[in-house]
Amino acid sequence: MYRRVDLRSDTVTQPTPAMRAAMAQALVGDDGYGEDPSVNDLEARVAALLAKEAAVFVPSGVMANQMAVRVLTSPGDVIVAGANQHLVDFEMGASARNSSVQFALVEDATGQLDLDRVVEIIQSESHHRAHVGAVAVENTHMPSGGTPWPAGALEALAHAVERPVHLDGARLFNAVVATGASAASLAAPATTVMVCLSKGLGAPVGSLLAGPADLMARARVERKRLGGAMRQAGVLAAAGIVALETMVERLEHDHRRAHQLAELVAGAFPESGYDPASCRTNIVAFDHPDARTLVAELADVGVLGGTLSARRVRLVTHLDVDDEDLDYVATVLARRTR
Ligand SMILES: *Cc1c(COP(=O)(O)O)cnc(C)c1O
């Protein structure tokens, strides 16, 4: 029998016993009337943690991103974003469908957007070019391998662009743990910030969008329009509160295991040119000429991974991957090294 190690995503985690207990006991009300105490508690905690005026609880990170696009742009606007960001490449074209916006794409292989290039796009606005409504960034930046933005870089960008900045912080807490910066300081340069509870923090469902109170009031309207207003959602928020309280610091273990995995990958696939030092958080993303076949071969021996494209493999560590799992992956990859 093979072991089964699921490295497809940090979304595959099971809710912890503490989360399930909190869900069972949660105080709830109709959030459509603003009467769910657990949702209100979670929204207040996240707003405070990110030092924003307000936060809105939503079922998914995609919905939070889409609400941000709606409140920051007008139809026909351009959003400047990294070419491989979730908002651009992993949301089924939702920004075009929901908000009638288009993207001006900036190369983002390192995870950051080149400030000069972003400024150049904005300065090129003219009578025949669409207005740049917002700049969108991702921290940590998933496709580059979970890369945190360096200290100061986002401040510099936000200062230079003089436009609203939306921060996709699906894995902002991974950036917090990797850099030692507070969530509030990482969120400070952004107008709107989304964070996921259902990625590394292990909650079953939920994300939040945070920002200025007036924008968040409008975001609540967009949540309703998108069908994301919920009722006794406190059963979900209660798990989210446990996630925020107990699951942030332990991300360091995911990062440590990802570093180990990165070394294994670099050893097994030298032709990929993968630099294990590029792994800073919980994601190992590397190039391979036939990513799908490789992922299928690994799955045959119980190691589940994913592809970011036909030529890029992604392996993710999380709450439900332990040291014995890593040992097993090491055995599997060692067979390829010979
Ligand atoms: C997962 C993810 C999202 C979307 O979150 P869902 O809850 O899956 O909708 C957005 N951005 C990034 C960077 C993500 O990794």
PDBQT file of the ligand as one rigid body, heavy atoms in Angstrom, charges set to zero:
ROOT
HETATM    1  C1  LIG A 401      -7.262  30.510  -3.562  1.00  0.00    +0.000 C 
HETATM    2  C2  LIG A 401      -6.932  31.882  -4.006  1.00  0.00    +0.000 A 
HETATM    3  C3  LIG A 401      -7.937  32.809  -4.270  1.00  0.00    +0.000 A 
HETATM    4  C4  LIG A 401      -9.404  32.444  -4.263  1.00  0.00    +0.000 C 
HETATM    5  O1  LIG A 401      -9.866  31.866  -3.124  1.00  0.00    +0.000 OA
HETATM    6  P1  LIG A 401     -11.120  30.836  -3.192  1.00  0.00    +0.000 P 
HETATM    7  O2  LIG A 401     -11.568  30.824  -1.779  1.00  0.00    +0.000 OA
HETATM    8  O3  LIG A 401     -10.577  29.557  -3.695  1.00  0.00    +0.000 OA
HETATM    9  O4  LIG A 401     -12.141  31.438  -4.096  1.00  0.00    +0.000 OA
HETATM   10  C5  LIG A 401      -7.562  34.064  -4.655  1.00  0.00    +0.000 A 
HETATM   11  N1  LIG A 401      -6.268  34.415  -4.740  1.00  0.00    +0.000 NA
HETATM   12  C6  LIG A 401      -5.273  33.563  -4.489  1.00  0.00    +0.000 A 
HETATM   13  C7  LIG A 401      -3.856  34.024  -4.587  1.00  0.00    +0.000 C 
HETATM   14  C8  LIG A 401      -5.569  32.264  -4.121  1.00  0.00    +0.000 A 
HETATM   15  O5  LIG A 401      -4.583  31.408  -3.889  1.00  0.00    +0.000 OA
ENDROOT
TORSDOF 0
